[in-house]
């Protein structure tokens, strides 16, 4: 698996005048981050993406249901075998919730997180 390298802002990384690429576990991480930042209905496949407007950005929905929405997206990425641990932490001052996932993949295990401001 090869993918374009993205920075923490989901921008394409350019090195020496060329688009930087990554492979194996690094490419899978980029693909997961990209999937988690895709809004449902944003692409031609209207069912693909995170339901940010229906679930993630609503204050009256429990973080546990939001965690399940992210898990659904991660498990749909080719190369992910399972999510071995998932949780979240909430910063009441900023209103930011950070979701953390331990992922078992065909390339090895790694942790990824995604923050959402509510």
C-alpha positions in Angstrom: 0.0 0.0 0.0 1.3 3.4 -1.0 -0.3 6.7 -0.2 0.5 10.4 -0.3 2.1 11.6 2.9 -0.2 14.1 4.8 0.8 16.3 7.7 -1.2 16.9 10.9 -3.5 19.3 9.1 -4.3 16.8 6.4 -2.2 18.7 3.8 0.0 16.9 1.2 3.6 16.9 2.2 6.0 18.1 -0.6 9.8 17.2 -0.4 12.3 18.3 -2.9 9.6 19.6 -5.2 7.8 16.2 -5.3 4.7 14.9 -3.5 6.0 12.7 -0.6 4.7 9.2 -0.4 4.6 6.7 2.4 4.0 2.9 2.4 2.9 0.1 4.7 1.8 1.1 8.2 2.4 4.8 7.5 0.2 4.7 4.4 -2.5 3.0 6.4 -2.3 5.7 9.1 -2.8 8.3 6.4 -5.7 6.5 4.9 -7.4 6.2 8.3 -6.9 9.9 9.1 -8.3 10.8 5.7 -11.3 8.6 6.3 -11.9 10.2 9.7 -11.9 13.6 8.2 -14.3 12.9 5.4 -17.8 14.1 6.0 -20.6 11.7 5.1 -22.2 12.8 1.8 -19.1 14.7 0.8 -18.1 12.2 -1.9 -19.9 10.6 -4.8 -20.7 7.6 -2.5 -23.2 9.4 -0.2 -22.9 6.6 2.5 -19.1 6.9 2.9 -17.7 9.1 5.6 -18.2 10.1 9.2 -21.7 11.4 10.1 -20.4 14.6 11.5 -23.7 16.5 11.2 -26.0 13.7 12.3 -23.8 12.4 15.2 -20.4 13.9 15.9 -21.2 17.6 16.2 -24.4 17.2 18.2 -24.1 18.0 21.9 -27.0 15.7 23.0 -25.4 12.5 21.7 -23.2 10.5 24.1 -19.5 10.3 23.3 -19.9 6.5 23.3 -22.1 6.6 20.2 -19.6 9.0 18.6 -16.8 6.5 19.4 -18.9 3.8 17.6 -19.2 6.0 14.6 -15.4 6.5 14.3 -14.9 2.7 14.9 -17.2 2.0 12.0 -15.1 4.1 9.7 -11.8 2.7 10.9 -12.9 -0.9 10.5 -13.9 -0.1 6.9 -10.4 0.8 5.9 -8.6 -1.9 4.0 -5.7 -3.3 6.0 -7.3 -2.8 9.4 -7.8 -6.2 11.2 -9.4 -5.0 14.4 -9.6 -2.2 17.0 -8.1 -3.7 20.2 -8.9 -0.7 22.4 -10.9 2.5 22.1 -11.6 5.3 24.4 -12.0 9.1 24.6 -11.0 12.0 26.8 -12.9 15.2 27.1 -11.5 18.7 27.8 -14.4 20.5 29.4 -12.6 23.9 29.1 -12.2 23.8 25.3 -15.1 21.5 24.5 -12.7 19.2 22.6 -13.2 15.4 22.7 -10.2 13.3 21.6 -11.0 9.7 20.6 -8.1 7.2 20.8 -7.9 3.9 19.0 -5.4 1.0 19.3 -5.4 -0.6 15.9 -4.2 -4.1 14.8 -3.4 -4.1 11.1 -1.8 -6.3 8.4 1.3 -4.1 8.9 1.5 -4.1 12.7 -0.1 -2.4 15.6 -0.4 1.4 16.2 -2.5 4.1 17.9 -4.4 6.8 16.2 -6.5 9.7 17.7 -9.0 12.1 16.3 -10.2 15.3 18.0 -13.6 16.9 17.6 -14.6 20.3 19.0 -18.2 20.4 20.3 
